Amino acid sequence: MQWFLSLNFATQLFLLYIIVINIIAFFFFGVDKLKSQLNSRRISEKALWFLAFIGGSAGCLFGMQFFRHKTKKTSFQIVFVGILALQIALVWWLAY
């Protein structure tokens, strides 16, 4: 906890945002899996991709694996991997 408090306020907010958006993304994958099993109205793929795009990629990835959801749908995977590659490139570019 001390290391977190030693960070500047903007970094603290950013880390909290990343944690929260990833929890939300993970939760959405669980809800969508449940809705698919109940033949209920689903969460759109665009909404799931958007969550990944705005920083929830790790939550999406863990949600896909934990709930075994969207792991075999190639069209979803292609876009998701593209989002992930874009984010990795952005982090690499910002770091160097």
Distance bins in CASP14 RR format, pairs under 12 A and 6 or more apart:
PFRMAT RR
TARGET T0000
AUTHOR 0000-0000-0000
RMODE 2
METHOD distances of the structure
MODEL  1
1 7 0 0 0 0 0 1 0 0 0 0 0
1 12 0 0 0 0 0 1 0 0 0 0 0
3 11 0 0 0 0 0 1 0 0 0 0 0
3 12 0 0 0 0 0 1 0 0 0 0 0
3 15 0 0 0 0 0 1 0 0 0 0 0
4 11 0 0 0 0 1 0 0 0 0 0 0
4 12 1 0 0 1 0 0 0 0 0 0 0
4 13 0 0 0 0 0 1 0 0 0 0 0
4 14 0 0 0 0 0 1 0 0 0 0 0
4 15 1 0 0 1 0 0 0 0 0 0 0
4 16 0 0 0 0 1 0 0 0 0 0 0
4 19 0 0 0 0 0 1 0 0 0 0 0
5 11 0 0 0 0 0 1 0 0 0 0 0
5 12 1 0 0 1 0 0 0 0 0 0 0
5 15 0 0 0 0 0 1 0 0 0 0 0
6 12 0 0 0 0 1 0 0 0 0 0 0
7 13 0 0 0 0 1 0 0 0 0 0 0
7 14 0 0 0 0 1 0 0 0 0 0 0
7 15 1 0 0 1 0 0 0 0 0 0 0
7 16 0 0 0 0 0 1 0 0 0 0 0
8 14 0 0 0 0 1 0 0 0 0 0 0
8 15 0 0 0 0 0 1 0 0 0 0 0
9 15 0 0 0 0 0 1 0 0 0 0 0
9 16 0 0 0 0 0 1 0 0 0 0 0
10 16 0 0 0 0 0 1 0 0 0 0 0
10 17 0 0 0 0 0 1 0 0 0 0 0
11 17 0 0 0 0 0 1 0 0 0 0 0
11 18 0 0 0 0 0 1 0 0 0 0 0
12 18 0 0 0 0 0 1 0 0 0 0 0
12 19 0 0 0 0 0 1 0 0 0 0 0
13 19 0 0 0 0 0 1 0 0 0 0 0
13 20 0 0 0 0 0 1 0 0 0 0 0
14 20 0 0 0 0 0 1 0 0 0 0 0
14 21 0 0 0 0 0 1 0 0 0 0 0
14 55 0 0 0 0 0 1 0 0 0 0 0
15 21 0 0 0 0 0 1 0 0 0 0 0
15 22 0 0 0 0 0 1 0 0 0 0 0
15 55 0 0 0 0 0 1 0 0 0 0 0
16 22 0 0 0 0 0 1 0 0 0 0 0
16 23 0 0 0 0 0 1 0 0 0 0 0
17 23 0 0 0 0 0 1 0 0 0 0 0
17 24 0 0 0 0 0 1 0 0 0 0 0
17 54 0 0 0 0 1 0 0 0 0 0 0
17 55 0 0 0 0 1 0 0 0 0 0 0
17 56 0 0 0 0 1 0 0 0 0 0 0
18 24 0 0 0 0 0 1 0 0 0 0 0
18 25 0 0 0 0 0 1 0 0 0 0 0
18 54 0 0 0 0 1 0 0 0 0 0 0
18 55 1 0 0 1 0 0 0 0 0 0 0
18 56 1 0 0 1 0 0 0 0 0 0 0
18 57 0 0 0 0 1 0 0 0 0 0 0
18 58 0 0 0 0 1 0 0 0 0 0 0
18 59 0 0 0 0 1 0 0 0 0 0 0
18 87 0 0 0 0 0 1 0 0 0 0 0
18 91 0 0 0 0 0 1 0 0 0 0 0
19 25 0 0 0 0 0 1 0 0 0 0 0
19 26 0 0 0 0 0 1 0 0 0 0 0
19 55 0 0 0 0 0 1 0 0 0 0 0
19 56 0 0 0 0 1 0 0 0 0 0 0
19 58 0 0 0 0 1 0 0 0 0 0 0
19 59 0 0 0 0 0 1 0 0 0 0 0
20 26 0 0 0 0 0 1 0 0 0 0 0
20 27 0 0 0 0 0 1 0 0 0 0 0
20 51 0 0 0 0 0 1 0 0 0 0 0
20 54 0 0 0 0 0 1 0 0 0 0 0
20 55 0 0 0 0 0 1 0 0 0 0 0
20 56 0 0 0 0 1 0 0 0 0 0 0
20 59 0 0 0 0 0 1 0 0 0 0 0
21 27 0 0 0 0 0 1 0 0 0 0 0
21 28 0 0 0 0 0 1 0 0 0 0 0
21 50 0 0 0 0 0 1 0 0 0 0 0
21 51 1 0 0 1 0 0 0 0 0 0 0
21 52 0 0 0 0 1 0 0 0 0 0 0
21 53 0 0 0 0 0 1 0 0 0 0 0
21 54 1 0 0 1 0 0 0 0 0 0 0
21 55 1 0 1 0 0 0 0 0 0 0 0
21 56 1 0 1 0 0 0 0 0 0 0 0
21 57 0 0 0 0 1 0 0 0 0 0 0
21 58 0 0 0 0 1 0 0 0 0 0 0
21 59 0 0 0 0 1 0 0 0 0 0 0
21 60 0 0 0 0 1 0 0 0 0 0 0
22 28 0 0 0 0 0 1 0 0 0 0 0
22 29 0 0 0 0 0 1 0 0 0 0 0
22 51 0 0 0 0 1 0 0 0 0 0 0
22 52 0 0 0 0 1 0 0 0 0 0 0
22 54 0 0 0 0 0 1 0 0 0 0 0
22 55 1 0 0 1 0 0 0 0 0 0 0
22 56 1 0 1 0 0 0 0 0 0 0 0
22 57 1 0 0 1 0 0 0 0 0 0 0
22 58 1 0 1 0 0 0 0 0 0 0 0
22 59 1 0 1 0 0 0 0 0 0 0 0
22 60 0 0 0 0 1 0 0 0 0 0 0
22 61 0 0 0 0 1 0 0 0 0 0 0
22 62 1 0 0 1 0 0 0 0 0 0 0
22 63 0 0 0 0 1 0 0 0 0 0 0
23 29 0 0 0 0 0 1 0 0 0 0 0
23 30 0 0 0 0 0 1 0 0 0 0 0
23 51 0 0 0 0 0 1 0 0 0 0 0
23 55 0 0 0 0 0 1 0 0 0 0 0
23 56 0 0 0 0 1 0 0 0 0 0 0
23 58 0 0 0 0 0 1 0 0 0 0 0
23 59 1 0 0 1 0 0 0 0 0 0 0
23 60 0 0 0 0 0 1 0 0 0 0 0
23 62 0 0 0 0 0 1 0 0 0 0 0
23 63 0 0 0 0 0 1 0 0 0 0 0
24 30 0 0 0 0 0 1 0 0 0 0 0
24 31 0 0 0 0 0 1 0 0 0 0 0
24 43 0 0 0 0 0 1 0 0 0 0 0
24 47 0 0 0 0 0 1 0 0 0 0 0
24 48 0 0 0 0 0 1 0 0 0 0 0
24 50 0 0 0 0 0 1 0 0 0 0 0
24 51 1 0 0 1 0 0 0 0 0 0 0
24 52 0 0 0 0 0 1 0 0 0 0 0
24 54 0 0 0 0 1 0 0 0 0 0 0
24 55 0 0 0 0 0 1 0 0 0 0 0
24 56 1 0 0 1 0 0 0 0 0 0 0
24 58 0 0 0 0 0 1 0 0 0 0 0
24 59 0 0 0 0 1 0 0 0 0 0 0
24 60 0 0 0 0 0 1 0 0 0 0 0
24 63 0 0 0 0 0 1 0 0 0 0 0
25 31 0 0 0 0 0 1 0 0 0 0 0
25 32 0 0 0 0 0 1 0 0 0 0 0
25 43 0 0 0 0 0 1 0 0 0 0 0
25 47 0 0 0 0 1 0 0 0 0 0 0
25 48 1 0 0 1 0 0 0 0 0 0 0
25 49 0 0 0 0 0 1 0 0 0 0 0
25 50 0 0 0 0 1 0 0 0 0 0 0
25 51 1 0 1 0 0 0 0 0 0 0 0
25 52 1 0 0 1 0 0 0 0 0 0 0
25 53 0 0 0 0 0 1 0 0 0 0 0
25 54 0 0 0 0 1 0 0 0 0 0 0
25 55 1 0 0 1 0 0 0 0 0 0 0
25 56 1 0 1 0 0 0 0 0 0 0 0
25 57 1 0 0 1 0 0 0 0 0 0 0
25 58 1 0 0 1 0 0 0 0 0 0 0
25 59 1 0 1 0 0 0 0 0 0 0 0
25 60 1 0 1 0 0 0 0 0 0 0 0
25 61 0 0 0 0 1 0 0 0 0 0 0
25 62 0 0 0 0 1 0 0 0 0 0 0
25 63 1 0 0 1 0 0 0 0 0 0 0
25 64 0 0 0 0 1 0 0 0 0 0 0
25 66 0 0 0 0 0 1 0 0 0 0 0
25 67 0 0 0 0 0 1 0 0 0 0 0
25 69 0 0 0 0 0 1 0 0 0 0 0
25 70 0 0 0 0 0 1 0 0 0 0 0
25 80 0 0 0 0 0 1 0 0 0 0 0
25 83 0 0 0 0 0 1 0 0 0 0 0
26 32 0 0 0 0 0 1 0 0 0 0 0
26 33 0 0 0 0 0 1 0 0 0 0 0
26 48 0 0 0 0 0 1 0 0 0 0 0
26 51 0 0 0 0 1 0 0 0 0 0 0
26 52 0 0 0 0 0 1 0 0 0 0 0
26 56 0 0 0 0 1 0 0 0 0 0 0
26 57 0 0 0 0 0 1 0 0 0 0 0
26 58 0 0 0 0 1 0 0 0 0 0 0
26 59 1 0 1 0 0 0 0 0 0 0 0
26 60 1 0 0 1 0 0 0 0 0 0 0
26 61 0 0 0 0 1 0 0 0 0 0 0
26 62 1 0 1 0 0 0 0 0 0 0 0
26 63 1 0 1 0 0 0 0 0 0 0 0
26 64 0 0 0 0 1 0 0 0 0 0 0
26 65 0 0 0 0 0 1 0 0 0 0 0
26 66 1 0 0 1 0 0 0 0 0 0 0
26 67 0 0 0 0 1 0 0 0 0 0 0
26 69 0 0 0 0 0 1 0 0 0 0 0
27 33 0 0 0 0 0 1 0 0 0 0 0
27 34 0 0 0 0 0 1 0 0 0 0 0
27 43 0 0 0 0 0 1 0 0 0 0 0
27 48 0 0 0 0 0 1 0 0 0 0 0
27 51 0 0 0 0 1 0 0 0 0 0 0
27 56 0 0 0 0 0 1 0 0 0 0 0
27 59 0 0 0 0 1 0 0 0 0 0 0
27 60 0 0 0 0 0 1 0 0 0 0 0
27 62 0 0 0 0 0 1 0 0 0 0 0
27 63 0 0 0 0 1 0 0 0 0 0 0
27 66 0 0 0 0 0 1 0 0 0 0 0
27 67 0 0 0 0 0 1 0 0 0 0 0
28 34 0 0 0 0 0 1 0 0 0 0 0
28 35 0 0 0 0 0 1 0 0 0 0 0
28 42 0 0 0 0 0 1 0 0 0 0 0
28 43 1 0 1 0 0 0 0 0 0 0 0
28 44 0 0 0 0 0 1 0 0 0 0 0
28 45 0 0 0 0 0 1 0 0 0 0 0
28 47 1 0 0 1 0 0 0 0 0 0 0
28 48 1 0 0 1 0 0 0 0 0 0 0
28 49 0 0 0 0 0 1 0 0 0 0 0
28 50 0 0 0 0 1 0 0 0 0 0 0
28 51 1 0 0 1 0 0 0 0 0 0 0
28 52 0 0 0 0 0 1 0 0 0 0 0
28 56 0 0 0 0 1 0 0 0 0 0 0
28 59 0 0 0 0 1 0 0 0 0 0 0
28 60 0 0 0 0 1 0 0 0 0 0 0
28 62 0 0 0 0 0 1 0 0 0 0 0
28 63 0 0 0 0 1 0 0 0 0 0 0
28 64 0 0 0 0 0 1 0 0 0 0 0
28 67 0 0 0 0 0 1 0 0 0 0 0
28 69 0 0 0 0 0 1 0 0 0 0 0
28 70 0 0 0 0 0 1 0 0 0 0 0
29 35 0 0 0 0 0 1 0 0 0 0 0
29 36 0 0 0 0 0 1 0 0 0 0 0
29 42 0 0 0 0 0 1 0 0 0 0 0
29 43 0 0 0 0 1 0 0 0 0 0 0
29 45 0 0 0 0 0 1 0 0 0 0 0
29 47 0 0 0 0 0 1 0 0 0 0 0
29 48 1 0 0 1 0 0 0 0 0 0 0
29 49 0 0 0 0 0 1 0 0 0 0 0
29 51 0 0 0 0 1 0 0 0 0 0 0
29 52 0 0 0 0 0 1 0 0 0 0 0
29 56 0 0 0 0 0 1 0 0 0 0 0
29 57 0 0 0 0 0 1 0 0 0 0 0
29 58 0 0 0 0 0 1 0 0 0 0 0
29 59 1 0 0 1 0 0 0 0 0 0 0
29 60 1 0 0 1 0 0 0 0 0 0 0
29 61 0 0 0 0 1 0 0 0 0 0 0
29 62 0 0 0 0 1 0 0 0 0 0 0
29 63 1 0 1 0 0 0 0 0 0 0 0
29 64 1 0 0 1 0 0 0 0 0 0 0
29 65 0 0 0 0 1 0 0 0 0 0 0
29 66 1 0 0 1 0 0 0 0 0 0 0
29 67 1 0 1 0 0 0 0 0 0 0 0
29 68 0 0 0 0 1 0 0 0 0 0 0
29 69 1 0 1 0 0 0 0 0 0 0 0
29 70 1 0 0 1 0 0 0 0 0 0 0
29 71 0 0 0 0 0 1 0 0 0 0 0
29 76 0 0 0 0 0 1 0 0 0 0 0
29 80 0 0 0 0 0 1 0 0 0 0 0
30 36 0 0 0 0 1 0 0 0 0 0 0
30 37 0 0 0 0 0 1 0 0 0 0 0
30 38 0 0 0 0 0 1 0 0 0 0 0
30 42 0 0 0 0 0 1 0 0 0 0 0
30 43 0 0 0 0 1 0 0 0 0 0 0
30 48 0 0 0 0 0 1 0 0 0 0 0
30 59 0 0 0 0 0 1 0 0 0 0 0
30 60 0 0 0 0 0 1 0 0 0 0 0
30 62 0 0 0 0 0 1 0 0 0 0 0
30 63 1 0 0 1 0 0 0 0 0 0 0
30 64 0 0 0 0 1 0 0 0 0 0 0
30 65 0 0 0 0 0 1 0 0 0 0 0
30 66 1 0 0 1 0 0 0 0 0 0 0
30 67 1 0 1 0 0 0 0 0 0 0 0
30 68 0 0 0 0 0 1 0 0 0 0 0
30 69 1 0 0 1 0 0 0 0 0 0 0
30 70 0 0 0 0 0 1 0 0 0 0 0
31 37 0 0 0 0 0 1 0 0 0 0 0
31 38 0 0 0 0 0 1 0 0 0 0 0
31 40 0 0 0 0 1 0 0 0 0 0 0
31 41 0 0 0 0 0 1 0 0 0 0 0
31 42 0 0 0 0 1 0 0 0 0 0 0
31 43 1 0 0 1 0 0 0 0 0 0 0
31 47 0 0 0 0 0 1 0 0 0 0 0
31 48 0 0 0 0 0 1 0 0 0 0 0
31 51 0 0 0 0 0 1 0 0 0 0 0
31 63 0 0 0 0 0 1 0 0 0 0 0
31 67 0 0 0 0 1 0 0 0 0 0 0
31 69 0 0 0 0 1 0 0 0 0 0 0
32 38 0 0 0 0 0 1 0 0 0 0 0
32 40 0 0 0 0 1 0 0 0 0 0 0
32 41 0 0 0 0 0 1 0 0 0 0 0
32 42 1 0 1 0 0 0 0 0 0 0 0
32 43 1 0 1 0 0 0 0 0 0 0 0
32 44 0 0 0 0 1 0 0 0 0 0 0
32 45 0 0 0 0 1 0 0 0 0 0 0
32 47 0 0 0 0 1 0 0 0 0 0 0
32 48 1 0 0 1 0 0 0 0 0 0 0
32 51 0 0 0 0 0 1 0 0 0 0 0
32 60 0 0 0 0 0 1 0 0 0 0 0
32 63 0 0 0 0 1 0 0 0 0 0 0
32 64 0 0 0 0 0 1 0 0 0 0 0
32 67 0 0 0 0 1 0 0 0 0 0 0
32 68 0 0 0 0 0 1 0 0 0 0 0
32 69 1 0 0 1 0 0 0 0 0 0 0
32 70 1 0 0 1 0 0 0 0 0 0 0
32 73 0 0 0 0 0 1 0 0 0 0 0
32 76 0 0 0 0 0 1 0 0 0 0 0
33 40 0 0 0 0 0 1 0 0 0 0 0
33 42 0 0 0 0 1 0 0 0 0 0 0
33 43 0 0 0 0 1 0 0 0 0 0 0
33 48 0 0 0 0 0 1 0 0 0 0 0
33 63 0 0 0 0 1 0 0 0 0 0 0
33 64 0 0 0 0 1 0 0 0 0 0 0
33 65 0 0 0 0 0 1 0 0 0 0 0
33 66 0 0 0 0 1 0 0 0 0 0 0
33 67 1 0 1 0 0 0 0 0 0 0 0
33 68 1 0 0 1 0 0 0 0 0 0 0
33 69 1 0 1 0 0 0 0 0 0 0 0
33 70 0 0 0 0 1 0 0 0 0 0 0
33 71 0 0 0 0 0 1 0 0 0 0 0
34 40 1 0 0 1 0 0 0 0 0 0 0
34 41 0 0 0 0 0 1 0 0 0 0 0
34 42 0 0 0 0 1 0 0 0 0 0 0
34 43 0 0 0 0 0 1 0 0 0 0 0
34 67 0 0 0 0 1 0 0 0 0 0 0
34 69 0 0 0 0 1 0 0 0 0 0 0
35 41 1 0 0 1 0 0 0 0 0 0 0
35 42 1 0 1 0 0 0 0 0 0 0 0
35 43 1 0 0 1 0 0 0 0 0 0 0
35 44 0 0 0 0 0 1 0 0 0 0 0
35 67 0 0 0 0 0 1 0 0 0 0 0
35 69 0 0 0 0 0 1 0 0 0 0 0
36 42 1 0 0 1 0 0 0 0 0 0 0
36 43 0 0 0 0 1 0 0 0 0 0 0
36 45 0 0 0 0 0 1 0 0 0 0 0
36 67 0 0 0 0 1 0 0 0 0 0 0
36 68 0 0 0 0 0 1 0 0 0 0 0
36 69 1 0 0 1 0 0 0 0 0 0 0
36 70 0 0 0 0 1 0 0 0 0 0 0
36 73 0 0 0 0 0 1 0 0 0 0 0
37 67 0 0 0 0 0 1 0 0 0 0 0
37 68 0 0 0 0 0 1 0 0 0 0 0
37 69 0 0 0 0 1 0 0 0 0 0 0
42 48 0 0 0 0 1 0 0 0 0 0 0
42 69 0 0 0 0 0 1 0 0 0 0 0
42 70 0 0 0 0 0 1 0 0 0 0 0
43 49 0 0 0 0 0 1 0 0 0 0 0
43 50 0 0 0 0 0 1 0 0 0 0 0
43 51 0 0 0 0 1 0 0 0 0 0 0
43 60 0 0 0 0 0 1 0 0 0 0 0
43 69 0 0 0 0 0 1 0 0 0 0 0
43 70 0 0 0 0 0 1 0 0 0 0 0
43 76 0 0 0 0 0 1 0 0 0 0 0
44 50 0 0 0 0 1 0 0 0 0 0 0
44 51 0 0 0 0 0 1 0 0 0 0 0
44 70 0 0 0 0 0 1 0 0 0 0 0
44 76 0 0 0 0 0 1 0 0 0 0 0
45 51 0 0 0 0 0 1 0 0 0 0 0
45 52 0 0 0 0 0 1 0 0 0 0 0
45 60 0 0 0 0 0 1 0 0 0 0 0
45 69 0 0 0 0 0 1 0 0 0 0 0
45 70 1 0 0 1 0 0 0 0 0 0 0
45 73 0 0 0 0 1 0 0 0 0 0 0
45 75 0 0 0 0 1 0 0 0 0 0 0
45 76 1 0 1 0 0 0 0 0 0 0 0
45 77 0 0 0 0 0 1 0 0 0 0 0
45 78 0 0 0 0 0 1 0 0 0 0 0
45 79 1 0 0 1 0 0 0 0 0 0 0
45 80 0 0 0 0 1 0 0 0 0 0 0
45 83 0 0 0 0 0 1 0 0 0 0 0
46 52 0 0 0 0 0 1 0 0 0 0 0
46 53 0 0 0 0 1 0 0 0 0 0 0
46 76 0 0 0 0 0 1 0 0 0 0 0
46 79 0 0 0 0 1 0 0 0 0 0 0
46 80 0 0 0 0 0 1 0 0 0 0 0
46 83 0 0 0 0 0 1 0 0 0 0 0
47 53 0 0 0 0 0 1 0 0 0 0 0
47 54 0 0 0 0 0 1 0 0 0 0 0
47 60 0 0 0 0 0 1 0 0 0 0 0
47 76 0 0 0 0 0 1 0 0 0 0 0
48 54 0 0 0 0 0 1 0 0 0 0 0
48 56 0 0 0 0 1 0 0 0 0 0 0
48 57 0 0 0 0 0 1 0 0 0 0 0
48 59 0 0 0 0 0 1 0 0 0 0 0
48 60 1 0 0 1 0 0 0 0 0 0 0
48 61 0 0 0 0 0 1 0 0 0 0 0
48 63 0 0 0 0 1 0 0 0 0 0 0
48 64 0 0 0 0 1 0 0 0 0 0 0
48 67 0 0 0 0 0 1 0 0 0 0 0
48 69 0 0 0 0 1 0 0 0 0 0 0
48 70 1 0 0 1 0 0 0 0 0 0 0
48 73 0 0 0 0 0 1 0 0 0 0 0
48 76 1 0 0 1 0 0 0 0 0 0 0
48 77 0 0 0 0 0 1 0 0 0 0 0
48 79 0 0 0 0 1 0 0 0 0 0 0
48 80 0 0 0 0 1 0 0 0 0 0 0
48 83 0 0 0 0 0 1 0 0 0 0 0
49 55 0 0 0 0 0 1 0 0 0 0 0
49 56 0 0 0 0 0 1 0 0 0 0 0
49 57 0 0 0 0 0 1 0 0 0 0 0
49 60 0 0 0 0 1 0 0 0 0 0 0
49 70 0 0 0 0 0 1 0 0 0 0 0
49 75 0 0 0 0 0 1 0 0 0 0 0
49 76 1 0 0 1 0 0 0 0 0 0 0
49 77 0 0 0 0 0 1 0 0 0 0 0
49 78 0 0 0 0 0 1 0 0 0 0 0
49 79 1 0 1 0 0 0 0 0 0 0 0
49 80 1 0 0 1 0 0 0 0 0 0 0
49 81 0 0 0 0 0 1 0 0 0 0 0
49 82 0 0 0 0 1 0 0 0 0 0 0
49 83 1 0 0 1 0 0 0 0 0 0 0
49 84 0 0 0 0 0 1 0 0 0 0 0
49 86 0 0 0 0 0 1 0 0 0 0 0
50 56 0 0 0 0 1 0 0 0 0 0 0
50 57 0 0 0 0 0 1 0 0 0 0 0
50 60 0 0 0 0 0 1 0 0 0 0 0
50 79 0 0 0 0 0 1 0 0 0 0 0
50 80 0 0 0 0 0 1 0 0 0 0 0
50 83 0 0 0 0 1 0 0 0 0 0 0
51 57 0 0 0 0 1 0 0 0 0 0 0
51 58 0 0 0 0 0 1 0 0 0 0 0
51 59 0 0 0 0 1 0 0 0 0 0 0
51 60 1 0 0 1 0 0 0 0 0 0 0
51 61 0 0 0 0 0 1 0 0 0 0 0
51 63 0 0 0 0 0 1 0 0 0 0 0
51 64 0 0 0 0 0 1 0 0 0 0 0
51 80 0 0 0 0 0 1 0 0 0 0 0
51 83 0 0 0 0 1 0 0 0 0 0 0
52 58 0 0 0 0 1 0 0 0 0 0 0
52 59 0 0 0 0 1 0 0 0 0 0 0
52 60 1 0 1 0 0 0 0 0 0 0 0
52 61 0 0 0 0 1 0 0 0 0 0 0
52 62 0 0 0 0 0 1 0 0 0 0 0
52 63 0 0 0 0 0 1 0 0 0 0 0
52 64 0 0 0 0 1 0 0 0 0 0 0
52 70 0 0 0 0 0 1 0 0 0 0 0
52 76 0 0 0 0 0 1 0 0 0 0 0
52 77 0 0 0 0 0 1 0 0 0 0 0
52 79 0 0 0 0 1 0 0 0 0 0 0
52 80 1 0 0 1 0 0 0 0 0 0 0
52 81 0 0 0 0 0 1 0 0 0 0 0
52 82 0 0 0 0 1 0 0 0 0 0 0
52 83 1 0 1 0 0 0 0 0 0 0 0
52 84 1 0 0 1 0 0 0 0 0 0 0
52 85 0 0 0 0 0 1 0 0 0 0 0
52 86 0 0 0 0 1 0 0 0 0 0 0
52 87 0 0 0 0 1 0 0 0 0 0 0
53 60 0 0 0 0 1 0 0 0 0 0 0
53 79 0 0 0 0 1 0 0 0 0 0 0
53 80 0 0 0 0 1 0 0 0 0 0 0
53 82 0 0 0 0 1 0 0 0 0 0 0
53 83 1 0 1 0 0 0 0 0 0 0 0
53 84 0 0 0 0 1 0 0 0 0 0 0
53 85 0 0 0 0 0 1 0 0 0 0 0
53 86 0 0 0 0 1 0 0 0 0 0 0
53 87 0 0 0 0 1 0 0 0 0 0 0
53 90 0 0 0 0 0 1 0 0 0 0 0
54 60 0 0 0 0 0 1 0 0 0 0 0
54 83 0 0 0 0 1 0 0 0 0 0 0
54 87 0 0 0 0 0 1 0 0 0 0 0
55 61 0 0 0 0 0 1 0 0 0 0 0
55 83 0 0 0 0 1 0 0 0 0 0 0
55 84 0 0 0 0 0 1 0 0 0 0 0
55 86 0 0 0 0 0 1 0 0 0 0 0
55 87 1 0 0 1 0 0 0 0 0 0 0
55 90 0 0 0 0 0 1 0 0 0 0 0
55 91 0 0 0 0 0 1 0 0 0 0 0
56 62 0 0 0 0 1 0 0 0 0 0 0
56 63 0 0 0 0 0 1 0 0 0 0 0
56 64 0 0 0 0 0 1 0 0 0 0 0
56 80 0 0 0 0 0 1 0 0 0 0 0
56 83 0 0 0 0 1 0 0 0 0 0 0
56 84 0 0 0 0 0 1 0 0 0 0 0
56 87 0 0 0 0 1 0 0 0 0 0 0
57 63 0 0 0 0 0 1 0 0 0 0 0
57 64 0 0 0 0 0 1 0 0 0 0 0
57 79 0 0 0 0 0 1 0 0 0 0 0
57 80 1 0 0 1 0 0 0 0 0 0 0
57 81 0 0 0 0 0 1 0 0 0 0 0
57 82 0 0 0 0 0 1 0 0 0 0 0
57 83 1 0 0 1 0 0 0 0 0 0 0
57 84 1 0 1 0 0 0 0 0 0 0 0
57 85 0 0 0 0 0 1 0 0 0 0 0
57 86 0 0 0 0 1 0 0 0 0 0 0
57 87 1 0 1 0 0 0 0 0 0 0 0
57 88 0 0 0 0 1 0 0 0 0 0 0
57 90 0 0 0 0 0 1 0 0 0 0 0
57 91 0 0 0 0 0 1 0 0 0 0 0
58 64 0 0 0 0 0 1 0 0 0 0 0
58 65 0 0 0 0 0 1 0 0 0 0 0
58 66 0 0 0 0 0 1 0 0 0 0 0
58 80 0 0 0 0 0 1 0 0 0 0 0
58 83 0 0 0 0 0 1 0 0 0 0 0
58 84 0 0 0 0 1 0 0 0 0 0 0
58 87 0 0 0 0 1 0 0 0 0 0 0
58 88 0 0 0 0 0 1 0 0 0 0 0
59 65 0 0 0 0 1 0 0 0 0 0 0
59 66 0 0 0 0 1 0 0 0 0 0 0
59 67 0 0 0 0 0 1 0 0 0 0 0
59 80 0 0 0 0 0 1 0 0 0 0 0
59 84 0 0 0 0 0 1 0 0 0 0 0
60 66 0 0 0 0 0 1 0 0 0 0 0
60 67 0 0 0 0 0 1 0 0 0 0 0
60 69 0 0 0 0 1 0 0 0 0 0 0
60 70 0 0 0 0 1 0 0 0 0 0 0
60 71 0 0 0 0 0 1 0 0 0 0 0
60 76 0 0 0 0 0 1 0 0 0 0 0
60 77 0 0 0 0 0 1 0 0 0 0 0
60 79 0 0 0 0 0 1 0 0 0 0 0
60 80 1 0 0 1 0 0 0 0 0 0 0
60 81 0 0 0 0 0 1 0 0 0 0 0
60 83 0 0 0 0 1 0 0 0 0 0 0
60 84 0 0 0 0 1 0 0 0 0 0 0
60 87 0 0 0 0 0 1 0 0 0 0 0
61 67 0 0 0 0 0 1 0 0 0 0 0
61 69 0 0 0 0 0 1 0 0 0 0 0
61 70 0 0 0 0 0 1 0 0 0 0 0
61 71 0 0 0 0 0 1 0 0 0 0 0
61 77 0 0 0 0 0 1 0 0 0 0 0
61 80 0 0 0 0 1 0 0 0 0 0 0
61 81 0 0 0 0 0 1 0 0 0 0 0
61 83 0 0 0 0 0 1 0 0 0 0 0
61 84 1 0 0 1 0 0 0 0 0 0 0
61 87 0 0 0 0 0 1 0 0 0 0 0
62 68 0 0 0 0 0 1 0 0 0 0 0
62 69 0 0 0 0 0 1 0 0 0 0 0
62 71 0 0 0 0 0 1 0 0 0 0 0
63 69 1 0 0 1 0 0 0 0 0 0 0
63 70 0 0 0 0 1 0 0 0 0 0 0
63 71 0 0 0 0 1 0 0 0 0 0 0
63 80 0 0 0 0 0 1 0 0 0 0 0
64 70 1 0 1 0 0 0 0 0 0 0 0
64 71 1 0 1 0 0 0 0 0 0 0 0
64 72 0 0 0 0 0 1 0 0 0 0 0
64 73 0 0 0 0 1 0 0 0 0 0 0
64 76 0 0 0 0 1 0 0 0 0 0 0
64 77 0 0 0 0 1 0 0 0 0 0 0
64 80 0 0 0 0 1 0 0 0 0 0 0
64 81 0 0 0 0 0 1 0 0 0 0 0
64 84 0 0 0 0 0 1 0 0 0 0 0
65 71 1 0 0 1 0 0 0 0 0 0 0
69 76 0 0 0 0 1 0 0 0 0 0 0
69 77 0 0 0 0 0 1 0 0 0 0 0
69 80 0 0 0 0 0 1 0 0 0 0 0
70 76 1 0 1 0 0 0 0 0 0 0 0
70 77 1 0 0 1 0 0 0 0 0 0 0
70 78 0 0 0 0 0 1 0 0 0 0 0
70 79 0 0 0 0 0 1 0 0 0 0 0
70 80 1 0 0 1 0 0 0 0 0 0 0
70 81 0 0 0 0 0 1 0 0 0 0 0
71 77 1 0 0 1 0 0 0 0 0 0 0
71 80 0 0 0 0 0 1 0 0 0 0 0
73 79 0 0 0 0 0 1 0 0 0 0 0
73 80 0 0 0 0 1 0 0 0 0 0 0
74 80 0 0 0 0 0 1 0 0 0 0 0
74 81 0 0 0 0 0 1 0 0 0 0 0
75 81 0 0 0 0 0 1 0 0 0 0 0
76 82 0 0 0 0 0 1 0 0 0 0 0
76 83 0 0 0 0 0 1 0 0 0 0 0
77 83 0 0 0 0 0 1 0 0 0 0 0
77 84 0 0 0 0 0 1 0 0 0 0 0
78 84 0 0 0 0 0 1 0 0 0 0 0
78 85 0 0 0 0 0 1 0 0 0 0 0
79 85 0 0 0 0 0 1 0 0 0 0 0
79 86 0 0 0 0 0 1 0 0 0 0 0
80 86 0 0 0 0 0 1 0 0 0 0 0
80 87 0 0 0 0 0 1 0 0 0 0 0
81 87 0 0 0 0 0 1 0 0 0 0 0
81 88 0 0 0 0 0 1 0 0 0 0 0
82 88 0 0 0 0 1 0 0 0 0 0 0
82 89 0 0 0 0 1 0 0 0 0 0 0
82 90 0 0 0 0 0 1 0 0 0 0 0
83 89 0 0 0 0 0 1 0 0 0 0 0
83 90 0 0 0 0 0 1 0 0 0 0 0
84 90 0 0 0 0 0 1 0 0 0 0 0
84 91 0 0 0 0 0 1 0 0 0 0 0
85 91 0 0 0 0 0 1 0 0 0 0 0
85 92 0 0 0 0 0 1 0 0 0 0 0
86 92 0 0 0 0 0 1 0 0 0 0 0
86 93 0 0 0 0 0 1 0 0 0 0 0
87 93 0 0 0 0 0 1 0 0 0 0 0
87 94 0 0 0 0 0 1 0 0 0 0 0
88 94 0 0 0 0 0 1 0 0 0 0 0
88 95 0 0 0 0 0 1 0 0 0 0 0
89 95 0 0 0 0 0 1 0 0 0 0 0
89 96 0 0 0 0 0 1 0 0 0 0 0
90 96 0 0 0 0 0 1 0 0 0 0 0
END
